[in-house]
Amino acid sequence: MIYLPNELGKINKKVINSNYLNLCLYEKSKNDDFYEVCFDDYALVFINEGQKIIHTKQQDFTINKNEILFFTKGSYLIKDCIRNNYYNSIIICFKESILIELIYKYKSLLTSNFATDEHIFKLNSNELLNSIFTSFLPCFSYKTNEEIIKLKFEELFLALLYSKNNQSFITFLKTIITNFKLPLFQIFSYCEKDFQNVLEMAKFSNMSLTNFSKSFKQSFGISAKEWLDNKKFEKAKFLLEFSNKNITEICLEVGFNSPAWFISRYKKRYKTTPKQFQKAKNLYFLH
């Protein structure tokens, strides 16, 4: 059994990990028997060369070159079929949290109610989608900023949403929405409001801290604290680049109590200190 995304490095060394997304350029030159894969996050696979066969309890799926397959969480038997002595695909695993932000941003396009028992969805790619998937390839060879990866994923999200044969993708999104353990209107409210801590979020939901924390993780795929910290760091990064406030002021404004903790975690997350980032990016500090 291979568990993805945590074990992407076992199937190929060309892997990009971030807080929201995990990408893998998966290449093979040898046919194997079926092997079992368990997706702990949602995923999509784009076949660039070769063919993939997926066996489930309900049916078998075959995905060919220039086709896209969407996986909900679960376990599947998979076989990679070599064509022209080579198999190549791009695997993107993603958490509910990044989808929630995108669904909220484009919620007017996903208003109808929907339910389905399907777990795998397939659609044919097109020239635009092919070009977007191809644009991910340089990211595996050069160090790429996490924000660029997020923007490229949003570009892919929109291209899928607006493609002529988008029904499979919309069905996939609505399947994820039906699995949320929290009401969708509350989830959208979390995207709009600035909370200082998880207890505030639980009170907003009229739930106990324990029940809220459990439901939140089931809906978002990450803990409420991790999700809230992600939002705070994103806001801090924006303020570091575009405001003239000092590090302590920014730390307190986004809701962190300890500047030392903030600096340490910022450096671990972004591989640079807040001050170094500010001096490099902020026009107020450029001389």
Backbone torsions as a table, in degrees:
resi	resn	phi	psi	omega
1	MET	NA	130.3	175.1
2	ILE	-109.6	126.6	-178.6
3	TYR	-101.3	120.1	-179.5
4	LEU	-113.6	139.5	15.0
5	PRO	-92.5	-5.7	-172.5
6	ASN	-59.7	-29.1	-176.0
7	GLU	-110.6	25.4	176.7
8	LEU	-58.4	-35.5	-179.9
9	GLY	-62.6	-18.9	178.9
10	LYS	-76.7	-24.7	-177.2
11	ILE	-98.4	-20.0	176.1
12	ASN	-167.1	148.4	-178.9
13	LYS	-82.4	-14.8	-178.9
14	LYS	-86.7	86.0	-175.1
15	VAL	-131.8	141.0	174.0
16	ILE	-120.0	123.7	179.1
17	ASN	-113.2	139.2	174.5
18	SER	-145.7	-179.6	-178.5
19	ASN	-68.1	-22.9	-174.2
20	TYR	-115.6	-31.6	-170.2
21	LEU	-132.4	149.7	171.2
22	ASN	-131.3	124.4	-177.4
23	LEU	-117.6	145.9	177.6
24	CYS	-141.4	130.7	169.5
25	LEU	-92.6	105.2	-170.5
26	TYR	-101.2	119.4	-176.7
27	GLU	-128.6	141.8	178.5
28	LYS	-145.7	155.8	175.6
29	SER	-133.8	20.2	-177.0
30	LYS	-145.6	131.5	177.6
31	ASN	-75.5	136.5	177.2
32	ASP	-122.8	168.6	171.7
33	ASP	-74.4	176.8	176.4
34	PHE	-60.3	141.4	173.5
35	TYR	-132.9	152.4	-173.4
36	GLU	-92.2	131.3	179.1
37	VAL	-123.5	134.5	175.1
38	CYS	-115.4	118.8	177.2
39	PHE	-89.3	114.9	175.8
40	ASP	-85.6	-16.1	172.1
41	ASP	-121.5	172.5	171.3
42	TYR	-72.4	157.2	-175.1
43	ALA	-152.9	156.7	167.7
44	LEU	-133.5	148.4	-179.3
45	VAL	-128.4	128.2	175.9
46	PHE	-110.4	123.9	-179.3
47	ILE	-89.1	115.3	178.8
48	ASN	-92.3	-29.8	178.6
49	GLU	-157.5	133.9	179.3
50	GLY	100.8	-154.8	-174.6
51	GLN	-152.8	146.0	178.3
52	LYS	-125.4	136.9	177.7
53	ILE	-116.5	129.2	-179.7
54	ILE	-119.8	127.1	179.8
55	HIS	-108.6	125.3	175.0
56	THR	-123.0	174.8	178.8
57	LYS	-65.9	-29.2	-176.7
58	GLN	-84.8	-42.8	-174.0
59	GLN	-167.7	172.7	174.8
60	ASP	-102.9	144.3	175.2
61	PHE	-118.0	138.3	171.1
62	THR	-119.2	127.2	179.6
63	ILE	-119.3	126.8	-173.9
64	ASN	-104.5	178.3	178.0
65	LYS	-54.2	137.9	-179.8
66	ASN	64.7	29.7	171.6
67	GLU	-120.1	157.6	-176.4
68	ILE	-122.8	135.0	178.2
69	LEU	-120.4	134.9	179.6
70	PHE	-110.7	131.7	-179.4
71	PHE	-114.0	132.6	164.3
72	THR	-82.5	176.2	-179.4
73	LYS	-66.9	140.9	178.5
74	GLY	150.9	-173.8	-175.5
75	SER	-112.0	137.1	-177.3
76	TYR	-141.0	147.6	170.8
77	LEU	-90.4	128.1	-172.1
78	ILE	-131.6	142.1	173.7
79	LYS	-131.8	130.8	175.9
80	ASP	-95.9	125.4	-177.8
81	CYS	-106.0	122.0	-176.8
82	ILE	-76.4	135.4	172.0
83	ARG	-126.1	134.5	-177.4
84	ASN	55.6	38.2	177.1
85	ASN	63.3	25.5	-175.2
86	TYR	-159.3	139.0	172.2
87	TYR	-126.0	134.4	-177.5
88	ASN	-146.1	130.1	176.4
89	SER	-147.7	160.2	173.4
90	ILE	-111.1	123.7	178.9
91	ILE	-106.8	127.4	176.4
92	ILE	-123.3	114.1	174.4
93	CYS	-101.2	137.8	-175.6
94	PHE	-145.0	150.1	-179.1
95	LYS	-88.2	160.4	178.2
96	GLU	-58.6	-31.6	-172.9
97	SER	-59.8	-40.9	-179.9
98	ILE	-73.1	-33.8	177.3
99	LEU	-67.6	-39.1	-179.8
100	ILE	-59.4	-43.0	179.0
101	GLU	-62.0	-41.5	-179.4
102	LEU	-73.0	-39.2	177.7
103	ILE	-63.3	-39.7	177.1
104	TYR	-64.1	-42.5	-177.3
105	LYS	-64.4	-34.6	-177.3
106	TYR	-119.3	35.6	-173.3
107	LYS	-64.3	-23.8	179.9
108	SER	-63.6	-19.1	-179.6
109	LEU	-90.0	-5.1	-175.4
110	LEU	-134.0	64.1	-172.0
111	THR	-101.0	-23.6	-173.8
112	SER	-79.7	153.5	177.3
113	ASN	-76.4	152.0	-175.7
114	PHE	-161.1	146.3	174.6
115	ALA	-148.7	145.3	-179.4
116	THR	-156.5	155.5	177.0
117	ASP	-99.2	0.6	-177.0
118	GLU	-71.3	153.9	179.2
119	HIS	-125.0	-15.6	179.9
120	ILE	-130.6	136.7	-178.9
121	PHE	-134.4	143.0	-175.5
122	LYS	-131.2	143.9	170.9
123	LEU	-145.7	156.2	176.7
124	ASN	-78.5	139.9	176.9
125	SER	-79.0	175.4	174.9
126	ASN	-140.8	-178.3	-174.5
127	GLU	-60.8	-40.0	179.7
128	LEU	-66.1	-48.0	179.9
129	LEU	-62.5	-41.3	177.3
130	ASN	-57.7	-42.2	-178.1
131	SER	-67.0	-34.9	179.1
132	ILE	-69.2	-44.7	176.8
133	PHE	-61.0	-42.0	178.4
134	THR	-62.1	-32.5	-178.7
135	SER	-68.8	-15.8	174.9
136	PHE	-73.8	-24.6	-170.9
137	LEU	-58.1	-43.9	178.3
138	PRO	-61.2	-23.0	180.0
139	CYS	-63.9	-24.7	-179.6
140	PHE	-79.8	-15.9	-178.4
141	SER	-103.0	-22.2	-177.3
142	TYR	-127.6	146.0	178.3
143	LYS	-62.0	124.0	-173.7
144	THR	-121.7	134.4	178.8
145	ASN	-61.8	140.9	-179.5
146	GLU	-59.2	-35.1	-179.8
147	GLU	-66.3	-34.1	177.3
148	ILE	-65.5	-42.0	178.2
149	ILE	-61.0	-42.9	178.6
150	LYS	-62.3	-42.5	179.5
151	LEU	-65.2	-38.3	178.7
152	LYS	-67.3	-35.8	177.5
153	PHE	-67.7	-38.5	176.8
154	GLU	-65.0	-39.1	176.1
155	GLU	-60.7	-43.0	177.8
156	LEU	-64.3	-43.3	177.9
157	PHE	-55.6	-47.9	-178.9
158	LEU	-66.9	-41.2	179.9
159	ALA	-63.0	-39.5	176.7
160	LEU	-66.9	-40.6	-177.9
161	LEU	-65.5	-35.2	-176.0
162	TYR	-99.7	2.5	178.4
163	SER	-69.1	153.6	-175.7
164	LYS	-62.8	-37.1	-179.4
165	ASN	-103.9	54.4	-172.1
166	ASN	-87.3	0.4	-172.2
167	GLN	-60.0	-37.8	179.6
168	SER	-63.3	-40.4	-179.1
169	PHE	-68.9	-42.9	178.4
170	ILE	-63.8	-40.0	175.8
171	THR	-60.3	-42.9	177.8
172	PHE	-59.7	-46.5	179.8
173	LEU	-62.7	-43.8	-177.8
174	LYS	-69.5	-29.0	174.0
175	THR	-63.9	-41.6	177.4
176	ILE	-64.2	-42.8	-179.0
177	ILE	-59.8	-40.4	-178.5
178	THR	-66.1	-19.0	-179.9
179	ASN	-88.1	-6.3	179.2
180	PHE	-63.1	135.8	179.5
181	LYS	-89.1	-8.2	177.2
182	LEU	-113.7	149.5	177.4
183	PRO	-58.6	141.4	-175.7
184	LEU	-62.5	-35.0	-178.9
185	PHE	-64.8	-33.2	177.0
186	GLN	-68.4	-41.5	179.7
187	ILE	-60.9	-42.6	177.5
188	PHE	-64.6	-35.6	177.9
189	SER	-64.5	-35.7	177.6
190	TYR	-62.5	-34.9	179.5
191	CYS	-67.8	-28.3	-175.3
192	GLU	-88.4	-33.2	-170.7
193	LYS	-93.1	153.3	173.7
194	ASP	-102.1	108.9	177.4
195	PHE	-99.9	144.1	178.6
196	GLN	-83.1	-31.5	-177.6
197	ASN	-156.3	173.9	-176.7
198	VAL	-68.5	-33.1	179.3
199	LEU	-60.3	-38.9	176.6
200	GLU	-61.6	-39.6	-179.8
201	MET	-66.4	-40.9	179.4
202	ALA	-64.4	-42.6	178.3
203	LYS	-64.3	-38.5	176.8
204	PHE	-59.5	-34.0	-178.1
205	SER	-88.5	-2.2	-177.0
206	ASN	57.2	43.0	180.0
207	MET	-129.8	157.0	172.5
208	SER	-68.2	157.7	-179.0
209	LEU	-59.8	-40.5	-178.6
210	THR	-65.4	-49.3	-178.7
211	ASN	-66.7	-39.3	179.1
212	PHE	-63.8	-46.2	-177.9
213	SER	-60.2	-40.7	179.1
214	LYS	-66.5	-46.9	-179.1
215	SER	-66.0	-38.3	-179.4
216	PHE	-62.7	-46.3	-179.1
217	LYS	-64.4	-36.1	177.4
218	GLN	-66.0	-33.6	-178.4
219	SER	-82.3	-41.6	-172.2
220	PHE	-98.9	-15.6	-179.2
221	GLY	83.0	-7.4	175.9
222	ILE	-137.0	165.7	180.0
223	SER	-70.0	157.8	178.5
224	ALA	-61.7	-38.3	179.2
225	LYS	-64.6	-43.5	179.1
226	GLU	-63.0	-42.9	179.1
227	TRP	-63.4	-43.7	-179.4
228	LEU	-66.5	-40.9	177.6
229	ASP	-62.5	-39.2	177.7
230	ASN	-58.6	-44.4	178.8
231	LYS	-64.4	-40.7	-179.5
232	LYS	-65.3	-42.6	179.8
233	PHE	-66.7	-36.9	176.8
234	GLU	-63.5	-42.3	177.9
235	LYS	-65.9	-41.5	178.7
236	ALA	-61.6	-41.0	179.7
237	LYS	-63.4	-40.0	177.5
238	PHE	-63.1	-45.8	-179.2
239	LEU	-66.0	-36.6	177.6
240	LEU	-61.8	-33.5	-176.7
241	GLU	-87.1	-31.2	-169.0
242	PHE	-122.1	0.1	177.3
243	SER	-116.2	167.9	177.4
244	ASN	-104.6	22.3	179.1
245	LYS	-81.5	152.7	179.2
246	ASN	-83.8	175.8	-172.8
247	ILE	-62.0	-43.6	-179.2
248	THR	-63.5	-43.0	178.8
249	GLU	-61.0	-43.4	-179.7
250	ILE	-67.0	-42.5	178.8
251	CYS	-55.4	-49.6	-178.3
252	LEU	-70.2	-35.8	-178.0
253	GLU	-64.6	-38.9	-177.7
254	VAL	-82.2	-9.4	173.5
255	GLY	110.6	10.6	174.8
256	PHE	-95.5	138.3	-175.3
257	ASN	-88.8	-24.9	-174.6
258	SER	-116.1	112.2	176.1
259	PRO	-58.1	-38.0	-179.9
260	ALA	-63.2	-43.4	178.1
261	TRP	-64.5	-42.9	179.6
262	PHE	-59.8	-46.7	-178.7
263	ILE	-63.2	-43.1	-179.6
264	SER	-63.3	-47.0	-178.8
265	ARG	-70.7	-34.7	178.3
266	TYR	-63.0	-44.7	-179.9
267	LYS	-64.1	-40.0	178.9
268	LYS	-65.2	-37.4	-177.0
269	ARG	-76.0	-46.1	-171.5
270	TYR	-109.6	3.1	177.8
271	LYS	61.9	26.0	175.0
272	THR	-157.6	154.2	178.0
273	THR	-79.0	159.3	176.1
274	PRO	-56.7	-40.4	-179.1
275	LYS	-66.0	-41.9	178.3
276	GLN	-62.8	-42.5	178.5
277	PHE	-63.9	-43.5	-178.9
278	GLN	-61.8	-45.6	-179.1
279	LYS	-66.2	-31.4	-177.5
280	ALA	-81.5	-30.1	-170.4
281	LYS	-111.9	-27.2	-169.9
282	ASN	-89.5	125.7	-177.8
283	LEU	-62.3	-28.3	179.0
284	TYR	-64.4	-25.3	-173.6
285	PHE	-109.1	0.7	178.5
286	LEU	-85.7	133.9	-179.6
287	HIS	-124.9	NA	NA
